[in-house]
Amino acid sequence: MNAKGLLIVGVVLIVAGAAALIMGGITYTEQETVVDVGGLNVKAEREKRIPVPPIAGGIALAAGAVCVALGLKKK
């Protein structure tokens, strides 16, 4: 991989790792049908979360730092 590619991958990993450490997981909203009677549909939005362990964020952050360092060294 060339230096520019390593820098890009490193920055992406650093941002993703920092986000994982700060937010602690990924939150998303899902619509569920609560009542479906004839022409009447009642839907509810439920917020769900996928937890990301802090160690995963730390590993991504460290890997990103290594990629950035290698990318700068190759330049």
Beta strands, then each sheet from edge to edge (+ up, - down):
strand 1: 25-37
strand 2: 40-51
sheet 1: 1+ 2-
end
